[in-house]
């Protein structure tokens, strides 16, 4: 009897040891799994830093959320961040570095010119990138490895032109645009001009600028005002839009000023102050959207960074959330096809889907006016 009992105890101990051994193997296997590396590339310093910084902060939030919940299928996500400084040569070098380091995909770049610069590299190495905010139509309708989660300039510029025709007395407009992101600004201008001119408006003067050289903003503003336009359209980032508004208001405090969506970030309000009061802007998302997911994200972002995420933060969150969801369901090595197969992905404010070329159409575009230091939706 004693021997039998001792044998049973021995079998139980062996079974327990075997179970512990299997658990140890599983734990060790999880620890030994290589992290999944994704890259983020954007201008986080200099003139376009508001786009890049908001995007960088948003992607960190998404990655941390995934890692806190076990990563992707048990593998931790490793984020590699690079600052392209809105320099086409640098962005190509940094993108190649990210590819060589083994990233499975890239979020960014954030501007159209930088996206144009890196697309040939992405195609050559068949590495997917998802740009949160590149909108030029020059990147649309192409079978490449760049995805875009924002609608094109056509929707934004057309909305602005129709608003002026239907709701204001502005019929003669002078345009100032940024030449350092020309694939965006020139496309935006063309879309605006086509609609505005077809409905009785007139573009009476245009001037491009490169803030690193050429004329000062004071000179540019004075030259445009000499044409005696009804209004001035600025197609530039928030920093330079704010400076131009300051110079224009010094000469003519009452003239109508309108901005493209690129300038419609919180930095415009911070830097422009009273000189941007009354300025109309195109908005590509709803700051007061009542959706629970957006409000939770906005609350967490404000708590963590003490500022609004703006459209760069919202669209970077959507781009990253989509990428990580695709990686979680990916079968084989074809990430591009996996992303294209995802339909009606739940973004922070609305569902969205890509067409066969990786382009998306967002339904929300509105016109806002700056009142008391805030963007107030007009329509």
Residue pairs with C-beta under 8 A, 6 or more apart in sequence:
30 74
33 74
33 75
33 76
34 75
35 71
35 75
35 76
35 77
35 78
36 71
36 72
36 75
36 76
36 77
36 78
36 104
36 327
37 77
37 78
37 79
37 80
37 101
37 102
37 103
37 104
38 63
38 77
38 78
38 79
38 80
38 103
38 104
38 105
38 106
38 107
38 320
38 323
38 324
39 79
39 80
39 81
39 82
39 95
39 98
39 101
39 103
39 105
39 106
39 107
39 108
40 55
40 56
40 59
40 79
40 80
40 81
40 82
40 106
40 107
40 108
41 81
41 82
41 83
41 84
41 91
41 94
41 95
41 98
41 106
41 107
41 108
41 109
41 114
41 118
42 51
42 52
42 55
42 56
42 83
42 84
42 108
42 109
42 110
42 114
43 49
43 51
43 52
43 83
43 84
43 85
43 86
43 109
43 110
43 111
43 114
44 52
44 53
44 56
44 81
44 83
45 52
45 83
45 85
46 85
46 86
47 86
47 180
47 211
47 237
47 239
47 240
48 86
48 110
48 111
48 181
48 237
48 239
50 237
50 238
50 239
50 265
50 266
50 267
50 310
50 312
51 110
51 111
51 133
51 237
51 265
51 312
52 83
52 84
52 110
52 312
54 265
54 309
54 310
54 312
54 313
54 316
55 107
55 108
55 110
55 132
55 133
55 312
55 313
55 315
55 316
56 81
56 316
57 301
57 304
57 305
57 309
57 313
58 301
58 309
58 312
58 313
58 314
58 316
58 317
58 320
59 79
59 107
59 316
59 317
59 320
60 79
61 297
61 300
61 301
61 304
61 317
62 317
62 320
62 321
62 324
63 77
63 79
63 320
63 324
66 72
66 77
66 324
67 76
67 77
71 77
72 324
72 327
72 328
73 328
77 324
80 98
80 101
80 103
82 94
82 97
82 98
83 94
84 90
84 91
84 94
84 108
84 109
84 114
86 111
86 113
86 114
86 180
86 181
88 113
88 114
88 117
91 109
91 114
91 117
91 118
92 117
92 118
92 121
95 106
95 118
95 121
95 122
95 129
96 121
98 106
99 121
99 125
99 127
103 127
104 127
104 128
104 327
104 335
105 127
105 128
105 129
105 130
105 323
105 327
105 335
106 122
106 127
106 128
106 129
106 130
107 129
107 130
107 131
107 132
107 316
107 319
107 320
107 323
108 114
108 129
108 131
108 132
109 115
109 117
109 118
109 129
109 131
109 134
110 131
110 132
110 133
110 134
110 312
110 316
111 133
111 134
111 181
111 184
112 134
112 135
112 136
112 138
112 139
112 181
112 183
112 184
112 187
113 180
113 181
113 182
113 183
113 184
114 134
115 129
115 131
115 134
115 136
115 139
115 146
115 148
116 136
116 138
116 139
116 183
118 129
118 146
119 139
119 142
119 144
119 145
119 146
121 127
122 128
122 129
122 144
122 145
122 146
123 144
123 145
126 145
126 336
127 145
128 145
128 147
128 323
128 335
128 336
128 339
129 145
129 146
129 147
130 146
130 147
130 148
130 149
130 319
130 320
130 322
130 323
130 339
131 146
131 147
131 148
131 149
131 150
131 319
132 149
132 150
132 312
132 315
132 316
132 318
132 319
133 150
133 311
133 312
133 315
133 316
134 146
134 148
134 150
134 184
135 148
135 150
135 151
135 152
135 153
135 156
135 184
135 261
136 152
136 153
136 183
136 184
136 187
137 152
137 153
137 154
137 187
137 191
138 183
138 187
139 146
139 148
139 183
140 148
140 152
140 357
140 359
141 357
141 359
142 357
143 356
143 357
144 357
144 358
145 336
145 358
146 358
147 319
147 339
147 354
147 358
147 360
148 358
148 359
148 360
149 315
149 318
149 319
149 322
149 347
149 352
149 360
150 284
150 311
150 315
150 360
150 362
151 284
151 360
151 361
151 362
151 365
152 359
153 184
153 187
153 188
153 191
154 191
155 361
155 362
155 365
156 188
156 191
156 260
156 261
156 282
156 284
156 365
157 188
157 189
157 190
157 191
157 192
157 195
157 260
157 282
158 191
158 192
158 195
159 282
159 365
159 366
159 367
160 192
160 233
160 258
160 260
160 280
160 282
160 367
161 191
161 192
161 193
161 195
161 196
161 199
161 201
162 195
162 199
163 280
163 367
163 378
163 379
164 170
164 173
164 196
164 201
164 231
164 258
165 195
165 196
165 199
165 200
165 201
167 378
167 379
168 231
168 256
169 230
170 201
170 230
170 231
170 256
170 258
171 200
171 201
171 202
171 230
172 201
172 202
172 204
172 227
172 228
172 229
172 230
172 231
173 196
173 201
173 202
173 203
173 204
173 229
173 230
173 231
173 232
173 233
173 258
174 203
174 204
174 205
174 206
174 207
174 224
174 225
174 227
174 229
174 231
174 232
174 233
175 189
175 192
175 203
175 205
175 206
175 207
175 232
175 233
175 234
175 235
176 206
176 207
176 208
176 209
176 220
176 221
176 224
176 232
176 233
176 234
176 235
176 236
176 244
177 185
177 186
177 188
177 189
177 206
177 207
177 208
177 209
177 234
177 235
177 236
178 185
178 208
178 209
178 210
178 211
178 235
178 236
178 237
178 240
179 185
179 208
179 209
179 210
180 210
180 211
180 212
181 237
181 262
182 208
184 235
184 262
185 208
185 235
185 236
185 260
185 262
188 235
188 260
188 262
189 206
189 235
192 233
193 203
196 202
196 203
197 203
204 227
204 229
205 224
205 227
205 229
207 220
207 223
207 224
209 215
209 217
209 220
209 236
209 240
211 217
211 240
215 223
217 240
217 243
217 244
217 247
218 247
220 244
220 247
221 244
221 247
221 248
221 250
221 251
222 247
222 251
224 232
224 248
225 232
225 248
225 251
225 252
225 255
229 255
230 255
230 256
231 255
231 256
231 257
231 258
232 248
232 255
232 256
232 257
232 258
233 257
233 258
233 259
233 260
234 240
234 241
234 244
234 245
234 257
234 258
234 259
234 260
234 263
235 259
235 260
235 262
235 263
236 244
236 259
236 260
236 262
236 263
237 262
237 263
238 262
238 263
238 264
238 265
238 266
238 267
238 268
238 271
239 267
239 271
240 263
241 259
241 262
241 263
241 268
241 272
241 276
242 263
242 267
242 268
242 271
242 272
242 275
242 276
243 271
245 257
245 272
245 275
245 276
245 279
246 272
246 275
248 255
248 257
248 275
249 275
256 280
257 276
257 278
257 279
257 280
258 279
258 280
258 281
259 268
259 279
259 280
259 281
259 282
260 281
260 282
261 281
261 282
261 283
261 284
261 311
263 281
264 281
264 282
264 283
264 284
264 311
264 368
264 375
265 310
265 311
265 312
266 307
266 308
266 310
268 276
268 281
268 370
269 276
269 370
269 373
269 374
269 375
272 279
272 370
273 373
276 370
277 370
277 371
277 372
277 373
278 369
278 370
278 371
279 369
279 370
280 367
280 368
280 369
280 378
281 367
281 368
281 369
281 370
281 375
282 365
282 366
282 367
282 368
283 311
283 365
283 366
283 367
283 368
283 375
283 377
284 311
284 362
284 364
284 365
285 311
285 314
285 315
285 349
285 362
285 364
286 349
286 364
286 366
286 377
287 308
287 375
288 377
289 295
289 348
289 349
291 348
291 349
293 346
293 348
294 314
294 348
294 349
297 309
297 314
297 317
297 348
298 308
298 309
301 307
301 308
301 309
301 313
302 308
309 317
314 348
314 349
317 348
318 345
318 347
318 348
318 352
321 345
321 347
322 339
322 342
322 345
323 339
325 342
325 345
326 335
326 338
326 339
326 342
327 335
329 338
330 338
331 338
336 358
339 354
339 358
340 354
340 356
340 358
342 353
342 354
343 353
344 351
344 352
344 353
345 351
345 352
345 353
349 364
350 362
350 363
350 364
352 360
352 361
352 362
353 360
354 360
366 377
366 378
366 379
367 377
367 378
367 379
368 375
368 376
368 377
368 378
369 375
369 376
369 378
370 376
